């Protein structure tokens, strides 16, 4: 009889300890999720950046949006500050102008081309783009990002031959 009572006491104590441990663990998980949720909500507020505010407002876009550690950069084209096409007919110079603008945007967010994870290039002349693409090795010195190259019928203005957009991940 005493053995049975001892076993019942032991099993009851074991059950109470297990239940208490699980309750504490569940409470801790809930508190952790609430803290994580607060951090995520705070870091997901978008930060908008306009490289050429008047031009971008006229066309209805932001050149870049940062959410958390990720930055999406709209396609850069070869234009001056008034929105006029530059380097007309010269795809290589248009590429260089695009990368110069993209670098200004990256610098605004304390990033470099090393932080770029995706680059999409749109061109109206893929043959010329392929011919001049070696220039990209001067931009991406530590490896190329993922991305796509697409030949399109046209871009925003007929003088534009290339448009480059980026996705960036800024490490903490």
C-alpha positions in Angstrom: 0.0 0.0 0.0 2.8 2.4 0.9 4.5 1.7 -2.5 1.3 2.5 -4.3 0.9 5.7 -2.4 4.5 6.7 -3.0 4.1 6.0 -6.7 0.9 8.0 -6.8 2.6 10.9 -5.0 5.6 10.7 -7.4 3.3 10.6 -10.5 1.3 13.5 -9.2 4.4 15.6 -8.5 5.8 14.7 -11.9 2.5 15.7 -13.5 2.4 19.1 -11.6 6.0 19.8 -12.5 5.5 19.0 -16.2 2.3 21.1 -16.4 4.1 24.0 -14.6 7.1 23.8 -16.9 4.9 23.7 -20.0 2.9 26.7 -18.8 6.1 28.7 -18.2 7.5 27.7 -21.6 4.3 28.7 -23.3 4.2 32.0 -21.5 7.9 32.6 -22.5 7.1 31.8 -26.2 4.2 34.2 -26.1 6.3 37.0 -24.6 9.1 36.3 -27.2 6.6 36.5 -30.1 5.2 39.8 -28.7 8.7 41.3 -28.5 9.5 40.0 -32.1 6.2 41.5 -33.3 7.0 44.9 -31.9 10.5 44.9 -33.5 9.0 43.8 -36.9 6.3 46.5 -36.8 8.8 49.2 -36.0 11.3 48.1 -38.7 8.7 47.8 -41.5 7.8 51.4 -41.7 8.8 52.4 -45.3 11.4 55.1 -45.9 11.0 56.8 -49.3 13.8 58.5 -51.2 13.4 60.8 -54.2 16.5 61.4 -56.3 14.9 64.0 -58.5 11.8 65.0 -56.5 10.1 67.2 -59.2 10.6 64.6 -62.0 9.5 61.7 -59.8 6.4 63.5 -58.5 5.5 64.4 -62.1 5.8 60.8 -63.2 4.2 59.4 -59.9 6.9 57.2 -58.4 9.6 57.2 -55.7 13.1 56.3 -56.8 13.6 54.1 -53.8 11.8 52.6 -50.8 13.5 51.0 -47.8 11.6 48.6 -45.6 13.6 47.0 -42.8 16.9 45.9 -44.3 15.6 45.7 -47.9 15.6 48.5 -50.4 13.8 48.5 -53.8 15.2 51.0 -56.3 13.1 52.0 -59.3 14.7 51.7 -62.8 17.4 54.3 -63.4 17.5 55.8 -66.8 20.0 58.3 -68.4 18.5 61.7 -67.6 19.5 65.1 -66.3 17.9 66.7 -63.2 15.1 68.2 -65.3 14.2 64.8 -66.6 15.6 65.2 -70.1 17.3 62.2 -71.8 21.1 62.3 -71.9 23.7 60.3 -74.0 21.1 59.9 -76.7 22.1 57.0 -79.0 25.1 55.9 -76.8 24.0 52.8 -74.7 27.4 52.6 -72.9 27.2 56.1 -71.6 23.5 55.6 -70.7 24.6 52.6 -68.6 27.3 54.7 -66.9 24.8 57.4 -66.2 22.3 54.9 -64.8 25.0 53.4 -62.5 26.0 56.9 -61.3 22.4 57.6 -60.3 22.1 54.2 -58.6 25.3 54.8 -56.7 23.8 58.1 -55.3 20.8 56.3 -54.1 22.9 53.5 -52.6 25.0 56.1 -50.8 21.9 57.7 -49.4 21.2 54.4 -47.6 24.9 53.9 -46.6 25.1 51.0 -49.1 27.3 50.0 -52.0 27.0 47.8 -55.0 28.2 45.0 -52.8 24.8 45.1 -51.1 22.9 44.6 -54.3 21.2 41.2 -54.4 19.2 41.6 -57.6 19.6 43.7 -60.7 17.1 43.8 -63.6 18.1 45.4 -66.9 15.7 46.5 -69.5 17.1 47.5 -72.9 15.7 48.4 -76.3 18.8 46.8 -78.0 20.0 43.6 -76.4 22.9 43.1 -78.9 24.4 46.5 -78.0 23.8 45.8 -74.3 25.6 42.5 -74.5 28.5 44.1 -76.3 28.9 46.9 -73.7 28.0 44.8 -70.6 31.6 44.2 -69.6 31.4 47.7 -67.9 29.4 46.0 -65.2 32.6 44.3 -63.9 33.8 47.8 -62.8 30.6 48.2 -60.8 30.3 44.7 -59.3 33.9 44.0 -58.1 33.0 41.3 -55.6 30.5 39.2 -57.6 27.4 39.9 -59.6 23.9 39.9 -58.2 21.0 37.8 -59.5 18.7 39.3 -62.0 17.2 39.4 -65.5 18.0 41.1 -68.7 15.0 41.9 -70.9 14.8 43.4 -74.3 11.7 45.6 -74.6 10.0 47.5 -77.3 10.4 50.8 -75.6 11.0 52.5 -72.3 9.5 55.7 -70.8 10.9 57.9 -73.5 12.0 56.8 -76.9 15.6 58.1 -76.3 16.2 55.8 -73.4 18.0 52.6 -74.4 18.6 51.1 -71.0 16.9 51.0 -67.6 18.4 49.4 -64.5 16.5 48.6 -61.3 17.9 47.1 -58.1 17.0 45.2 -55.0 19.3 45.7 -52.1 19.8 44.0 -48.7 21.6 46.1 -46.1 23.3 43.9 -43.5 23.1 45.0 -39.9 
